[in-house]
Amino acid sequence: MAKLRAAIEKKVKFVAGGTIFQCEGTQCVAALPNSRTITLEACKQLSRRFGAIESLGDARRSLSAEKLATCNGSRA
């Protein structure tokens, strides 16, 4: 799941990290997570589409604060 810093207005399906994310409000949930879902590249893809990402991860692992900062800095 990705937590967005700013809410989006309507439901959106978006492909990032090799899976489909279903996004609504401030959350994007991966339909079928895989090994590329919680990666810097997936974060960058989500960030370019939805703006800054607060967190990206699941119950077992998450993207580090350093990688989140890199991800959010790549939106330019």
MDAnalysis code that builds the backbone (N, CA, C; Angstrom):
import MDAnalysis as mda
import numpy as np

u = mda.Universe.empty(228, n_residues=76, atom_resindex=np.repeat(np.arange(76), 3), trajectory=True)
u.add_TopologyAttr("name", ["N", "CA", "C"] * 76)
u.add_TopologyAttr("resid", np.arange(1, 77))
u.add_TopologyAttr("resname", ["MET", "ALA", "LYS", "LEU", "ARG", "ALA", "ALA", "ILE", "GLU", "LYS", "LYS", "VAL", "LYS", "PHE", "VAL", "ALA", "GLY", "GLY", "THR", "ILE", "PHE", "GLN", "CYS", "GLU", "GLY", "THR", "GLN", "CYS", "VAL", "ALA", "ALA", "LEU", "PRO", "ASN", "SER", "ARG", "THR", "ILE", "THR", "LEU", "GLU", "ALA", "CYS", "LYS", "GLN", "LEU", "SER", "ARG", "ARG", "PHE", "GLY", "ALA", "ILE", "GLU", "SER", "LEU", "GLY", "ASP", "ALA", "ARG", "ARG", "SER", "LEU", "SER", "ALA", "GLU", "LYS", "LEU", "ALA", "THR", "CYS", "ASN", "GLY", "SER", "ARG", "ALA"])
u.atoms.positions = np.array([
    [0.832, -1.168, 0.000],
    [0.000, 0.000, 0.000],
    [0.884, 1.242, 0.000],
    [0.462, 2.224, -0.746],
    [1.137, 3.520, -0.750],
    [0.209, 4.538, -0.097],
    [0.771, 5.357, 0.766],
    [0.005, 6.447, 1.359],
    [0.456, 7.732, 0.684],
    [-0.490, 8.439, 0.091],
    [-0.206, 9.685, -0.621],
    [-0.248, 10.857, 0.351],
    [0.584, 11.844, 0.124],
    [0.589, 13.029, 0.984],
    [-0.680, 13.856, 0.777],
    [-1.173, 13.916, -0.453],
    [-2.386, 14.679, -0.765],
    [-3.430, 13.745, -1.369],
    [-4.667, 13.919, -0.971],
    [-5.757, 13.067, -1.460],
    [-6.058, 13.350, -2.930],
    [-6.459, 12.300, -3.633],
    [-6.924, 12.462, -5.009],
    [-8.444, 12.504, -4.986],
    [-9.035, 13.123, -6.004],
    [-10.473, 13.374, -5.998],
    [-11.328, 12.183, -6.376],
    [-10.822, 11.301, -7.246],
    [-11.647, 10.171, -7.673],
    [-10.819, 8.899, -7.719],
    [-11.493, 7.765, -7.762],
    [-10.808, 6.476, -7.843],
    [-10.036, 6.374, -9.150],
    [-8.832, 5.824, -9.055],
    [-7.966, 5.674, -10.219],
    [-7.264, 4.328, -10.123],
    [-7.129, 3.647, -11.250],
    [-6.284, 2.457, -11.332],
    [-5.028, 2.878, -12.065],
    [-3.878, 2.459, -11.532],
    [-2.592, 2.885, -12.082],
    [-1.592, 1.750, -11.965],
    [-0.820, 1.523, -13.018],
    [0.193, 0.470, -13.004],
    [1.528, 1.048, -12.566],
    [2.098, 0.455, -11.539],
    [3.424, 0.833, -11.036],
    [4.048, -0.413, -10.425],
    [5.333, -0.559, -10.599],
    [6.013, -1.699, -10.013],
    [5.498, -3.033, -10.519],
    [4.995, -3.057, -11.726],
    [4.535, -4.308, -12.315],
    [3.205, -4.809, -11.792],
    [2.456, -3.968, -11.094],
    [1.140, -4.372, -10.602],
    [0.160, -3.207, -10.717],
    [-1.105, -3.508, -10.616],
    [-2.147, -2.474, -10.681],
    [-2.447, -1.985, -9.268],
    [-2.324, -0.682, -9.070],
    [-2.718, -0.053, -7.813],
    [-4.105, 0.544, -7.991],
    [-4.953, 0.351, -7.001],
    [-6.266, 0.994, -6.974],
    [-6.161, 2.122, -5.956],
    [-6.294, 3.352, -6.449],
    [-6.064, 4.525, -5.616],
    [-7.366, 5.281, -5.369],
    [-7.512, 5.718, -4.121],
    [-8.665, 6.521, -3.728],
    [-8.284, 7.294, -2.470],
    [-8.645, 8.559, -2.423],
    [-8.286, 9.380, -1.269],
    [-6.776, 9.496, -1.153],
    [-6.234, 9.057, -0.028],
    [-4.788, 9.109, 0.183],
    [-4.141, 7.732, 0.150],
    [-4.854, 6.723, -0.360],
    [-4.302, 5.372, -0.383],
    [-4.324, 4.760, -1.769],
    [-3.245, 4.044, -2.076],
    [-3.158, 3.224, -3.280],
    [-2.825, 1.809, -2.830],
    [-3.667, 0.866, -3.181],
    [-3.488, -0.518, -2.760],
    [-3.164, -1.371, -3.978],
    [-2.094, -2.158, -3.872],
    [-1.682, -3.046, -4.960],
    [-2.615, -4.249, -5.005],
    [-3.181, -4.503, -6.186],
    [-4.108, -5.624, -6.347],
    [-3.391, -6.961, -6.178],
    [-2.270, -7.143, -6.844],
    [-1.487, -8.381, -6.767],
    [-0.017, -8.015, -6.577],
    [0.398, -7.724, -5.333],
    [1.785, -7.316, -5.096],
    [2.783, -8.368, -5.589],
    [3.942, -7.883, -6.021],
    [5.017, -8.775, -6.452],
    [6.337, -8.231, -5.920],
    [7.438, -8.808, -6.347],
    [8.747, -8.394, -5.830],
    [9.140, -6.978, -6.241],
    [8.463, -6.394, -7.225],
    [8.781, -5.026, -7.676],
    [7.842, -3.977, -7.114],
    [6.859, -4.396, -6.290],
    [5.857, -3.463, -5.799],
    [6.426, -2.464, -4.798],
    [7.252, -2.925, -3.862],
    [7.813, -2.041, -2.845],
    [9.259, -1.744, -3.210],
    [9.413, -0.914, -4.233],
    [10.738, -0.543, -4.728],
    [10.786, 0.955, -4.991],
    [11.998, 1.466, -5.112],
    [12.175, 2.883, -5.432],
    [11.546, 3.216, -6.779],
    [11.692, 2.341, -7.745],
    [11.120, 2.593, -9.072],
    [9.590, 2.700, -9.017],
    [8.947, 1.787, -8.292],
    [7.483, 1.843, -8.152],
    [7.074, 3.140, -7.459],
    [7.821, 3.530, -6.434],
    [7.547, 4.774, -5.725],
    [7.641, 5.968, -6.669],
    [8.699, 5.996, -7.487],
    [8.863, 7.090, -8.447],
    [7.701, 7.143, -9.433],
    [7.238, 5.995, -9.891],
    [6.104, 5.961, -10.827],
    [4.855, 6.518, -10.153],
    [4.591, 6.119, -8.928],
    [3.433, 6.632, -8.188],
    [3.581, 8.129, -7.907],
    [4.771, 8.550, -7.531],
    [5.023, 9.954, -7.206],
    [4.833, 10.866, -8.417],
    [5.291, 10.413, -9.566],
    [5.117, 11.223, -10.791],
    [3.633, 11.404, -11.115],
    [2.826, 10.425, -10.798],
    [1.391, 10.487, -11.117],
    [0.573, 11.195, -10.037],
    [0.906, 10.941, -8.755],
    [0.046, 11.397, -7.659],
    [0.682, 12.407, -6.714],
    [1.945, 12.749, -6.915],
    [2.608, 13.669, -5.999],
    [3.357, 12.912, -4.910],
    [3.702, 13.616, -3.865],
    [4.549, 13.051, -2.805],
    [3.921, 11.827, -2.155],
    [4.790, 10.856, -1.848],
    [4.386, 9.605, -1.226],
    [4.832, 9.623, 0.234],
    [3.901, 9.396, 1.153],
    [4.212, 9.359, 2.584],
    [4.870, 8.035, 2.974],
    [4.352, 6.930, 2.434],
    [4.894, 5.616, 2.758],
    [4.540, 4.640, 1.644],
    [5.344, 3.583, 1.552],
    [5.102, 2.518, 0.587],
    [5.559, 1.228, 1.236],
    [4.625, 0.322, 1.485],
    [4.998, -0.927, 2.124],
    [3.788, -1.752, 2.520],
    [4.092, -2.854, 3.206],
    [3.049, -3.731, 3.720],
    [3.418, -4.118, 5.151],
    [2.766, -5.128, 5.698],
    [3.009, -5.532, 7.080],
    [4.426, -6.074, 7.290],
    [5.054, -6.560, 6.236],
    [6.374, -7.191, 6.367],
    [7.540, -6.273, 6.057],
    [7.379, -5.357, 5.135],
    [8.492, -4.485, 4.758],
    [7.959, -3.179, 4.197],
    [8.845, -2.177, 4.194],
    [8.462, -0.871, 3.659],
    [9.695, -0.177, 3.105],
    [9.445, 0.814, 2.282],
    [10.524, 1.607, 1.701],
    [11.123, 2.482, 2.804],
    [12.435, 2.569, 2.855],
    [13.112, 3.357, 3.896],
    [12.835, 4.850, 3.715],
    [13.057, 5.604, 4.786],
    [12.882, 7.062, 4.739],
    [13.809, 7.677, 3.692],
    [15.025, 7.155, 3.582],
    [15.986, 7.663, 2.601],
    [15.474, 7.445, 1.175],
    [14.944, 6.263, 0.909],
    [14.426, 5.979, -0.434],
    [13.161, 6.782, -0.717],
    [12.326, 7.019, 0.313],
    [11.144, 7.865, 0.117],
    [11.562, 9.288, -0.246],
    [12.600, 9.794, 0.409],
    [13.088, 11.138, 0.103],
    [13.601, 11.202, -1.325],
    [14.329, 10.178, -1.750],
    [14.811, 10.109, -3.146],
    [13.628, 10.050, -4.097],
    [12.663, 9.219, -3.772],
    [11.457, 9.064, -4.592],
    [10.751, 10.413, -4.775],
    [10.495, 11.082, -3.697],
    [9.753, 12.347, -3.760],
    [10.574, 13.460, -4.392],
    [11.885, 13.371, -4.331],
    [12.752, 14.356, -4.962],
    [12.842, 14.178, -6.463],
    [12.353, 13.038, -6.994],
    [12.474, 12.737, -8.413],
    [11.321, 13.270, -9.247],
    [10.373, 13.975, -8.620],
    [9.177, 14.389, -9.334],
    [9.410, 15.545, -10.296],
    [10.520, 16.218, -10.192],
    [10.784, 17.400, -11.045],
    [10.910, 17.053, -12.505],
])
